[in-house]
């Protein structure tokens, strides 16, 4: 006789339905806040929320990373090595490719839906107190990015984690992540980007980024222009931090191509490590790996204790960096890369020349309107046989007709196609690449959103960690 009670399968289905509903609701609420492209230069809101929450960001050690290019990959490499050492890790990166929850990761996996929802429900009343106070005083509410930082720090403290590896969103000095004090600060190469917000010169941008260096920290400094090095050294001296610089204190000693990536010898702070395979392409990634190794050495032994070589090899072999010169399809080979500024595109161009040998390479390009598209196109012209101009899903994407006209000026009319729909652009590029024979390839780039959209079109909505 039926009891009238729902069976376990029905209960589970209803639970999953409610979880999806709540995730959509929370995503909409976060997205309704001031977007990342229009940050509010103040730490006051986040500081107030953190204080109301009991300063969760002070309950775990932090490795804090900034820079213009390479910081996301370096963050992921640092976290992967620490995880291989047996530490419980929290990782915060931005932006995400497909899902907000990618930004907050535990032991390499995005925060699960239930924990994300419960953390949001826990912190929201405190965020609302600060928002109400700000509005009453005529100030902005907590922004999208600030909200994500609050969620990350609260979730990391609740877990708890042994260490949090935290990438800034923008700059450093007034970036919301900077309410935490990193005992290790990492500064990857600094160049021009986000000039509207950070400054019009590399020196001005460095003044913002060096703000993550805190009292008595160890600073790991990737290869920089001399003027950048000088400003970083000045800040380190002000706060009694110890700076360790690439090419002086650590370096890439040797580098060889390998199937699926490259093999490195790296001189770290405490030892030289040989025969390190990493499944990443390009010389710039080798430097990111060297920087990450130095950061881990600084964290676990103050830079004085060598890492276990077998542990290090295992950790590096398991590194992933979705959307960073990532092969997402074969026949023809389709790569996506998130390069979105001049320095990033130069690194991409060099990596293509260094690591791949296509008989014909076709670019699929969608670039934001606030970027220097002319510089980016000019940089890529020598390595692309043809280009297909399109747009990505962001409202910031340059209109294809506008970007196409610029591409014609640089590539010539016979090398440029315009396909306003991204799916059509991928199909067209694949057709053109096939004309080059079995060794033809497609490179989709110009924006993180472009890389994410192409991944999704090809069925890769998850990011491997």
matplotlib code that plots the C-alpha trace (Angstrom):
import matplotlib.pyplot as plt

x = [0.0, 1.4, 2.3, 1.8, 5.4, 7.7, 10.4, 14.1, 14.6, 11.9, 13.2, 16.7, 15.3, 13.5, 16.6, 18.6, 15.9, 15.9, 19.7, 19.7, 17.0, 19.0, 22.2, 20.4, 19.0, 22.3, 24.1, 21.5, 21.9, 25.7, 25.6, 23.2, 26.0, 28.6, 30.5, 34.2, 34.8, 33.8, 35.4, 35.1, 38.7, 38.2, 38.8, 36.4, 33.3, 35.2, 37.1, 33.8, 32.2, 35.3, 35.2, 31.6, 32.4, 35.3, 38.1, 38.0, 40.9, 43.2, 42.5, 44.7, 48.1, 47.9, 50.1, 49.0, 49.6, 49.4, 50.9, 49.6, 50.0, 50.6, 49.1, 46.3, 48.5, 51.1, 48.3, 47.2, 50.8, 51.5, 48.2, 48.9, 52.3, 51.0, 48.3, 50.8, 52.6, 49.5, 48.2, 44.5, 44.2, 41.9, 42.3, 40.8, 41.1, 39.3, 37.6, 35.9, 35.4, 31.9, 30.6, 31.1, 32.0, 35.2, 36.7, 36.6, 38.2, 39.0, 41.9, 41.6, 37.8, 35.3, 33.3, 30.3, 26.8, 25.6, 28.7, 28.4, 24.7, 25.3, 28.2, 26.2, 23.3, 25.7, 27.5, 24.5, 23.1, 26.5, 26.9, 23.5, 24.4, 27.4, 25.4, 22.7, 25.2, 27.0, 23.8, 22.7, 26.0, 25.7, 28.4, 28.2, 27.1, 29.4, 30.5, 30.3, 34.0, 34.0, 31.1, 33.1, 36.1, 33.9, 32.5, 35.9, 37.5, 34.5, 34.4, 38.2, 37.9, 35.0, 36.6, 39.2, 42.2, 45.9, 46.7, 44.9, 46.5, 44.8, 45.0, 44.0, 41.2, 42.8, 45.9, 46.6, 46.6, 42.8, 41.9, 39.3, 41.6, 44.1, 42.2, 44.3, 48.0, 50.1, 53.1, 54.3, 53.6, 54.1, 54.4, 54.4, 55.5, 53.9, 52.9, 50.2, 46.6, 43.5, 45.1, 41.8, 41.8, 45.4, 47.4, 48.8, 52.4, 54.0, 55.4, 51.9, 50.5, 53.4, 52.6, 49.1, 50.3, 53.1, 50.4, 50.1, 53.5, 53.0, 55.2, 57.9, 56.6, 58.8, 58.2, 58.8, 59.3, 59.0, 61.1, 60.4, 61.5, 64.2, 61.9, 59.4, 62.1, 63.1, 59.6, 59.1, 62.4, 61.4, 58.1, 59.9, 62.3, 59.5, 57.8, 60.9, 59.9, 62.5, 62.5, 63.6, 64.0, 63.9, 67.3, 69.1, 67.6, 65.8, 65.6, 64.8, 68.1, 67.0, 64.0, 63.1, 59.9, 58.1, 55.0, 52.1, 54.1, 57.7, 60.5, 62.4, 65.3, 64.7, 67.1, 64.9, 65.6, 67.0, 67.9, 68.0, 65.3, 65.8, 63.6, 60.4, 57.6, 54.7, 51.8, 51.9, 53.2, 55.4, 58.5, 56.3, 54.8, 58.3, 58.9, 55.5, 56.5, 59.8, 58.1, 55.6, 58.3, 60.1, 56.8, 56.3, 59.8, 59.3, 56.1, 57.1, 60.7, 61.4, 63.3, 65.9, 64.6, 64.7, 61.4, 61.2, 61.9, 59.5, 56.7, 57.5, 57.5, 54.2, 52.6, 53.8, 52.7, 49.2, 49.0, 46.1, 45.4, 42.1, 41.8, 45.6, 46.9, 44.6, 43.9, 40.1, 39.7, 41.6, 41.1, 41.8, 43.5, 41.6, 43.4, 42.0, 43.9, 42.7, 45.3, 43.6, 46.3, 49.5, 51.9, 49.6, 49.4, 53.2, 53.6, 51.0, 52.7, 56.1, 54.5, 52.9, 56.2, 58.0, 55.7, 53.6, 54.3, 51.0, 50.9, 48.2, 47.0, 43.7, 42.8, 39.4, 39.4, 36.9, 38.3, 36.8, 36.3, 38.4, 41.5, 44.3, 43.0, 45.4, 48.4, 47.0, 46.3, 49.6, 51.4, 49.5, 49.8, 53.1, 51.8, 48.3, 47.8, 44.2, 41.8, 38.1, 36.7, 33.7, 32.3, 32.0, 29.0, 30.0, 28.4, 32.0, 32.9, 33.9, 31.4, 32.7, 32.4, 34.6, 37.2, 37.1, 37.9, 40.9, 42.0, 41.8, 44.2, 46.7, 46.3, 44.9, 41.5, 42.3, 43.3, 40.2, 36.8, 34.0, 31.5, 29.3, 28.2, 31.0, 29.8, 29.9, 33.3, 34.7, 33.3, 34.7, 38.1, 38.1, 37.3, 40.2, 42.6, 41.6, 42.8, 46.3, 46.2, 46.3, 48.6, 46.2, 45.1, 42.7, 43.6, 40.7, 41.8, 41.4, 39.6, 38.9, 35.3, 36.3, 38.2, 35.3, 32.7, 34.7, 35.2, 31.5, 30.6, 32.9, 31.4, 33.9, 31.8, 33.8, 37.3, 39.7, 41.6]
y = [0.0, 3.4, 5.6, 8.8, 9.9, 11.0, 8.4, 9.2, 9.8, 12.4, 14.1, 14.2, 15.6, 18.3, 19.2, 19.6, 21.7, 24.0, 24.2, 25.3, 27.9, 29.3, 29.4, 31.3, 33.7, 34.4, 34.8, 37.4, 39.2, 39.3, 40.3, 43.2, 44.8, 47.3, 45.2, 44.4, 46.8, 49.7, 49.0, 51.4, 52.3, 51.8, 49.0, 50.5, 48.4, 45.1, 46.1, 46.8, 43.5, 41.6, 43.2, 42.3, 38.7, 38.5, 39.1, 35.6, 36.6, 36.6, 32.9, 31.4, 32.3, 33.9, 33.9, 37.0, 37.5, 40.5, 41.5, 42.3, 38.9, 35.4, 35.8, 33.4, 30.6, 31.3, 31.2, 27.8, 26.4, 27.6, 26.0, 22.8, 22.3, 23.1, 20.6, 18.0, 18.6, 17.6, 21.0, 21.9, 24.8, 27.6, 29.4, 32.6, 33.7, 35.9, 36.3, 33.0, 31.2, 29.7, 29.8, 32.2, 29.4, 28.7, 31.7, 30.1, 26.7, 24.1, 21.7, 22.4, 22.1, 24.9, 25.5, 23.2, 24.6, 23.9, 25.5, 28.5, 29.0, 28.6, 31.0, 33.6, 33.3, 33.6, 36.8, 38.6, 40.1, 41.7, 42.9, 44.5, 46.4, 47.9, 48.5, 50.3, 52.5, 53.3, 54.3, 56.5, 58.3, 58.6, 56.0, 52.9, 49.5, 46.6, 45.7, 42.4, 41.7, 42.8, 40.4, 37.5, 38.3, 38.3, 34.9, 33.5, 34.6, 33.5, 30.1, 29.6, 30.4, 28.1, 25.1, 25.8, 25.8, 25.5, 28.3, 30.5, 31.4, 34.6, 36.5, 40.2, 41.3, 44.6, 46.4, 45.7, 48.7, 49.1, 45.7, 44.0, 41.0, 43.4, 43.3, 40.2, 40.3, 37.9, 36.5, 35.9, 38.5, 37.6, 40.2, 38.7, 41.0, 44.4, 46.1, 48.5, 47.3, 48.8, 52.3, 54.0, 52.6, 52.0, 54.7, 55.5, 54.4, 51.2, 53.1, 54.3, 50.8, 49.4, 51.9, 50.2, 46.6, 46.9, 47.7, 44.0, 44.0, 43.9, 44.2, 41.5, 39.6, 37.8, 39.3, 37.1, 39.3, 38.1, 39.5, 43.3, 46.5, 48.2, 51.1, 48.5, 46.7, 49.9, 50.8, 47.3, 47.4, 50.9, 49.5, 46.4, 48.6, 50.7, 47.7, 45.6, 43.0, 40.8, 40.9, 37.9, 38.6, 36.5, 36.2, 37.1, 34.8, 32.3, 31.5, 29.2, 27.4, 25.2, 24.6, 22.0, 21.2, 18.0, 16.2, 18.1, 20.8, 21.5, 20.2, 22.7, 23.0, 25.7, 27.3, 28.1, 30.0, 27.0, 24.4, 23.7, 21.3, 19.4, 17.5, 19.2, 18.4, 20.9, 20.6, 24.3, 25.9, 28.9, 30.5, 32.8, 29.8, 28.6, 31.9, 31.6, 28.1, 29.4, 32.2, 29.8, 27.5, 30.4, 31.4, 28.0, 27.8, 31.2, 30.0, 26.6, 27.4, 31.1, 30.3, 28.2, 24.7, 22.7, 21.2, 17.4, 16.9, 14.0, 15.9, 18.9, 16.9, 15.3, 18.6, 20.3, 17.4, 17.9, 21.6, 22.9, 26.4, 26.5, 29.1, 29.7, 28.3, 25.3, 22.7, 22.2, 20.2, 18.1, 17.7, 20.5, 21.5, 24.4, 26.4, 29.1, 31.7, 34.5, 37.1, 40.5, 43.1, 43.9, 42.1, 39.0, 38.9, 39.2, 36.2, 34.3, 35.1, 34.0, 30.8, 29.9, 30.4, 28.4, 25.5, 24.8, 24.2, 24.5, 24.3, 26.9, 28.8, 30.7, 33.2, 33.7, 37.1, 38.9, 41.9, 44.3, 47.8, 49.4, 47.4, 48.4, 46.2, 47.6, 46.7, 43.2, 42.5, 43.9, 41.6, 38.5, 39.2, 37.4, 34.1, 34.0, 33.1, 34.3, 35.7, 35.4, 38.4, 37.9, 39.0, 37.3, 37.2, 40.4, 43.8, 45.1, 43.2, 45.3, 45.2, 42.8, 45.3, 47.8, 45.2, 43.7, 47.0, 47.4, 43.8, 44.5, 47.4, 45.2, 41.7, 42.7, 42.0, 38.5, 37.3, 38.6, 37.1, 38.5, 36.2, 38.0, 34.8, 33.1, 29.5, 30.4, 32.0, 28.7, 26.7, 29.0, 29.0, 25.2, 25.1, 27.5, 25.6, 22.3, 23.8, 23.7, 19.9, 17.7, 20.2, 23.1, 24.8, 27.4, 29.9, 31.7, 34.7, 38.4, 38.1, 35.8, 35.9, 34.8, 31.8, 30.9, 31.2, 28.9, 26.4, 26.3, 26.0, 22.9, 21.3, 22.3, 24.1, 22.7, 23.9, 21.1, 22.0]
z = [0.0, -1.0, 1.9, 0.0, 0.9, -1.9, -2.6, -2.2, -6.0, -6.0, -2.9, -4.5, -7.8, -5.9, -3.9, -7.1, -8.7, -5.6, -5.7, -9.3, -8.6, -5.7, -7.8, -10.6, -8.0, -6.3, -9.7, -10.7, -7.4, -7.7, -11.4, -10.5, -8.5, -10.0, -12.6, -12.6, -15.5, -13.2, -9.9, -6.9, -5.7, -2.0, 0.5, 3.1, 2.2, 2.2, 5.4, 7.2, 6.1, 7.1, 10.5, 11.0, 10.0, 12.5, 9.9, 8.4, 6.0, 9.0, 9.9, 7.2, 5.5, 2.1, -1.0, -2.9, -6.6, -9.0, -12.3, -15.8, -17.5, -16.2, -12.8, -13.2, -14.5, -11.8, -9.2, -10.5, -10.5, -7.0, -5.7, -7.6, -6.1, -2.6, -3.0, -4.1, -0.8, 1.1, 2.0, 2.0, -0.4, -1.3, -4.6, -5.8, -9.4, -11.8, -14.2, -14.6, -17.9, -17.5, -13.9, -11.0, -8.7, -10.7, -8.9, -5.5, -5.5, -2.8, -3.5, -7.2, -7.5, -7.8, -4.6, -4.6, -5.0, -1.5, 0.1, -2.2, -1.3, 2.4, 2.4, 0.5, 2.9, 5.9, 4.6, 3.0, 6.2, 7.0, 3.4, 3.7, 6.8, 5.0, 1.9, 3.8, 5.6, 2.3, 0.5, 3.4, 3.1, -0.7, -1.4, -3.7, -2.6, -2.4, -5.9, -7.9, -7.3, -3.7, -3.1, -4.6, -2.4, 0.7, -0.3, -0.9, 2.4, 4.4, 2.7, 3.1, 6.8, 7.3, 5.5, 6.9, 4.4, 5.2, 2.7, 0.3, -3.0, -4.1, -7.4, -7.4, -9.6, -10.7, -9.6, -6.0, -3.6, -3.5, -4.9, -2.7, -2.1, -0.4, 2.9, 3.5, 4.2, 2.1, 3.8, 0.2, -2.5, -6.1, -8.9, -12.4, -15.4, -15.3, -18.6, -19.9, -19.4, -17.8, -18.2, -17.6, -14.1, -13.1, -14.9, -18.3, -17.7, -16.5, -13.5, -12.5, -12.8, -10.7, -7.9, -7.7, -8.0, -5.5, -2.9, -2.1, -0.5, 3.3, 6.3, 6.5, 3.5, 0.9, -2.5, -5.6, -8.6, -12.1, -14.9, -15.1, -16.8, -14.7, -13.7, -12.3, -10.4, -8.8, -7.6, -6.2, -4.4, -3.0, -1.6, -0.2, 1.7, 3.1, 4.7, 5.6, 3.0, 1.3, -2.5, -4.6, -8.3, -11.4, -13.2, -9.9, -7.2, -9.4, -13.2, -16.0, -16.6, -19.5, -21.6, -24.2, -26.2, -25.1, -26.4, -24.8, -23.2, -22.3, -20.0, -17.7, -15.5, -12.9, -10.4, -7.4, -4.3, -2.4, -5.1, -8.8, -10.1, -13.3, -15.7, -14.8, -17.3, -17.4, -19.8, -20.8, -24.0, -24.6, -23.0, -21.0, -19.2, -18.3, -16.5, -14.8, -13.5, -12.2, -10.4, -8.9, -7.7, -6.0, -4.4, -2.9, -1.6, 0.0, 1.6, 3.0, 4.1, 3.7, 0.5, 2.3, 2.1, -1.2, -2.4, -2.8, -6.5, -7.0, -5.4, -7.6, -10.7, -9.9, -9.1, -12.2, -14.4, -13.1, -13.8, -16.0, -17.1, -19.1, -21.7, -21.8, -25.1, -24.6, -27.2, -27.3, -30.4, -33.0, -36.8, -37.3, -34.1, -32.4, -29.6, -27.4, -25.6, -23.3, -24.5, -24.3, -24.3, -26.1, -23.8, -23.7, -27.5, -27.9, -25.5, -27.5, -30.8, -29.5, -28.1, -31.4, -33.2, -30.5, -29.8, -32.9, -36.6, -38.5, -42.3, -42.1, -39.1, -39.1, -36.4, -34.9, -33.3, -31.1, -29.1, -26.6, -27.8, -25.1, -26.1, -28.5, -31.3, -33.9, -31.8, -31.1, -34.8, -35.9, -33.4, -34.6, -38.3, -38.9, -37.4, -38.9, -42.5, -42.4, -39.9, -39.3, -37.5, -35.2, -31.9, -28.5, -26.1, -24.2, -24.9, -24.8, -27.9, -30.9, -33.8, -36.4, -39.2, -37.3, -36.3, -39.8, -41.4, -39.2, -39.9, -43.7, -43.3, -41.5, -43.2, -46.6, -47.9, -49.2, -45.8, -43.8, -43.5, -41.3, -39.6, -37.0, -35.4, -33.4, -34.2, -37.9, -37.5, -35.9, -38.8, -41.4, -39.8, -39.6, -43.4, -44.1, -41.9, -43.6, -46.9, -45.4, -45.1, -42.0, -40.2, -40.3, -37.1, -35.7, -32.9, -31.2, -29.1, -28.2, -24.9, -22.0, -23.1, -26.6, -25.1, -22.9, -25.6, -28.0, -25.2, -24.6, -28.3, -28.5, -25.4, -22.8, -20.2, -17.3, -16.4, -15.4, -12.3]

ax = plt.figure().add_subplot(projection="3d")
ax.plot(x, y, z, "-o")
ax.set_aspect("equal")
plt.show()
